[in-house]
Amino acid sequence: MSTIIIFQREIHTDKWFYPCSKDDLEQALQEFPEEDKTGIHAIGLAPCTHKNMYVEGVYFRVPQPYIEIRALPSNLQIKIPNTVKYSKTQLHLQSALEYGMKLTKEGNRIIANWNATDLRAYTLEFLLAHEIGHHVYYLRNDNCTSQSTQTKEGFANMYAMQHIRKLHGRGNIP
């Protein structure tokens, strides 16, 4: 059985919101096969910066593999950079849209809007699985640094979708 550190970094303002709790992460991790979690050092909740506020989760390989689930603004809105086209945003965020995220336009900006319940479900069912999918990809592929981002993201999405099917099939929705 792998021991994964579950952490939550402190947020020093009420302007940010974590999409789930440490206990939620702990419970959701029980649904993954041990071999897929092997080598993950830590998984936790981390504050967001304005530079990376469009990134919901991140898998880091070095110095030790770990996953961060990022905080969102407390109004649960994410302003997509105005350099991103609406159609590309819809395609990229298809899974989030299926979990209830809504896209609206504000001038030439796209705004992603969540409610807390849908965001929690998305984080625990899809996002966590997607990031673990990146870890599994690196476990299975020795020379993966030369492979395209599209290939890596495709694998992580496929892994997440398979995980969701298993969860729904067993009735184990966090």
C-alpha positions, -999 to 999 in steps of 0.1 A, spaced: 0 0 0 14 34 -10 16 62 15 8 95 -1 11 127 19 -22 147 16 -16 184 22 -34 217 22 -14 249 19 -29 279 38 -46 306 19 -41 340 35 -72 357 20 -109 349 15 -106 356 -22 -98 320 -30 -117 287 -26 -105 251 -25 -128 228 -46 -126 200 -21 -111 191 13 -81 170 23 -106 143 35 -123 144 1 -89 137 -16 -81 109 9 -114 92 2 -112 97 -36 -77 82 -37 -90 49 -23 -108 43 -57 -75 42 -76 -55 10 -81 -24 8 -59 -1 3 -89 -13 36 -104 -5 55 -72 30 39 -68 56 66 -65 33 96 -59 48 114 -30 20 139 -22 -13 152 -34 -27 184 -21 -45 217 -23 -24 247 -32 -31 284 -37 -33 298 -71 -15 328 -85 -27 352 -111 -1 337 -135 -16 302 -132 -52 309 -123 -65 290 -154 -48 258 -143 -70 236 -120 -45 208 -114 -9 201 -120 13 169 -120 49 175 -112 75 148 -118 105 163 -100 119 164 -74 94 137 -64 61 131 -82 32 151 -67 -1 166 -77 -15 200 -68 -52 208 -70 -54 246 -73 -77 270 -55 -102 291 -75 -114 326 -69 -140 326 -42 -167 337 -67 -160 304 -86 -153 323 -118 -122 319 -140 -115 346 -166 -100 328 -196 -73 348 -213 -87 369 -242 -62 354 -265 -82 320 -263 -110 315 -288 -145 305 -275 -146 274 -296 -112 262 -285 -122 268 -248 -153 247 -253 -133 219 -268 -106 220 -241 -130 223 -212 -155 197 -225 -152 175 -194 -157 205 -171 -188 215 -191 -202 180 -187 -198 185 -149 -218 217 -150 -193 245 -156 -209 273 -176 -192 295 -201 -203 331 -206 -189 360 -225 -181 394 -209 -170 417 -236 -142 399 -254 -134 377 -224 -147 342 -217 -157 335 -181 -159 300 -167 -185 298 -139 -190 270 -114 -212 262 -84 -194 245 -55 -212 212 -57 -204 206 -94 -168 219 -90 -163 194 -61 -176 165 -82 -155 175 -112 -123 178 -90 -127 144 -73 -140 124 -102 -123 139 -133 -94 163 -124 -77 141 -98 -80 111 -122 -66 132 -150 -35 142 -129 -30 106 -118 -33 97 -154 -2 118 -161 16 99 -134 6 65 -149 17 77 -184 52 84 -170 53 51 -152 45 32 -185 66 53 -209 103 54 -204 111 79 -232 80 101 -228 98 135 -226 100 136 -264 63 128 -269 38 156 -276 18 174 -251 -13 163 -271 -3 126 -266 2 131 -229 -30 150 -224 -49 125 -245 -37 97 -223 -46 115 -191 -81 123 -204 -86 87 -214 -74 75 -180 -98 99 -163 -128 88 -184 -120 51 -177 -118 59 -140 -152 77 -141 -168 47 -159 -155 24 -131 -168 48 -104 -202 50 -119 -203 12 -125 -196 5 -89 -218 33 -76 -188 48 -57 -192 85 -65 -174 106 -39 
